[in-house]
Amino acid sequence: MNRMRNARRGATVGLAIASVAMLTACGTSGGGGGGGEEATELGEMEGQVSILAWPGYVEDGSNDPDVDWVTPFEEQTGCKVTAKTFGTSDEALNLMKTGEYDVVSASGDASLRLVAAGDVAPVNTELLENYDAIYPFLKDQAWNTVDGVNYGVPHGYGANLLMYSTDVFTEEPTSWDVVFDKSGDYAGKVTAYDSPIYIADAALYLMNHNPELGIENPYALDEDQLAASVELLKQQRQNVGEYWSDYLKEVQAFQSGDTVVGTSWQVIQNVLEAEGGKTAVTLPSEGATGWSDTWMISSKSKNPNCAYAWLDYIASPEANAAATSYFGEAPSSDAACEYREDCEAYHAGDADYASQIWYWTTPIEECVDGRTDVKCTDYAAWTQAWQEIKG
């Protein structure tokens, strides 16, 4: 996933996702691996920590003097933060191979590849004071845990929602069929985001409407299941007016009426609502895909104690609230909601709501749905398929 995230304070926090460049095969054949050893105890702080992160995740006041959760961390721990941002998961993967960074914020389409390549180390969560308070539905998941071993700490999360024009839809749509089987009713005015991971959205729809395909997890597709998902997306392609990778373009498209239905995020609805837009978002009956990022420690970390200190700090209520609010997503704990006023809008802590979200997980040959009698298609295959879909 190529993801450029530009955030600013309040309801106008923004994010964007662009298409993924062709992946290398490394790390996509299986989920095993991981490098380094799990720490058994913490020692003296090294005085510095190098963090690789999405834009908006490590703010020190240089972008906005009122937005700074790095300085308190440095004052509390004595660990001077050096941060570098990246724009795509592939870029992060390549940078992590250099061994120059202690910590990385990894999305679900990157985390298993980092583990498989041995670039991140297991994380001993017992050494983290704030780990226990994190929502249970974010822990021990396929994108942050392998063979029962934790490889990081959940950060924030969100769902890919269905956005629609309230001028066009007099009643709230209840199914993703409006962008798939019924997309012809809105020909030229359907939108979808530009990423191979969107194939999972089609797979989720088929999982609910074509059970004979046997799809149990939208990120675990054998060749036949991938082919069915690709065919659905090729049919949808005829009715898509624009694949979007910049949230501002989606805002403008809905405002102008060029787009009337498609995938979106709660934070984008907040922007439109604040500007008087006639749109709404819903979580359809089939559920939705979504994201949950993970803070991970490099297997080559030169500052492991400061790295653990960052993982613990960024999971603390006040810091997590500041970071996830600035970015525009739900926090990782109820305690963080004490420092935010918008948790209800993001359905923070709503386990029933969260259970309907299929969080981005790297497609690998070792099927993440547990099947062992077939090989699943990996992300390289998804990327090639996405290019075929768009033509």
Secondary structure, DSSP 4 states (H G I P E B T S, - for coil): -EEE----SGGG---EEEPPPPPPSTT-S-S----S---SS-----SEEEEEE-TTSS-BSSS-TT-BSHHHHHHHH--EEEEEE-SBHHHHHHHHTTT--SEEEE-TTTHHHHHHTT-B----GGG-TTSTTB-GGGSS-TTTEETTEE--EEEEEEE-EEEEETTT-SS---SGGGTTTTGGGGTT-EEEESSGGGHHHHHHHHHHH-GGG--S-TT---HHHHHHHHHHHHHHHTTEEEEE--HHHHHHHHHHTS--EEEE-HHHHHHHHHTT--EEEE--TT-EEEEEEEEEEBTT-S-HHHHHHHHHHHTSHHHHHHHHHHHTSB-SBTGGGGG-S-TTTTTTT-HHHHTTEEE-----SS-TTS--SSPPP-HHHHHHHHHHHH-
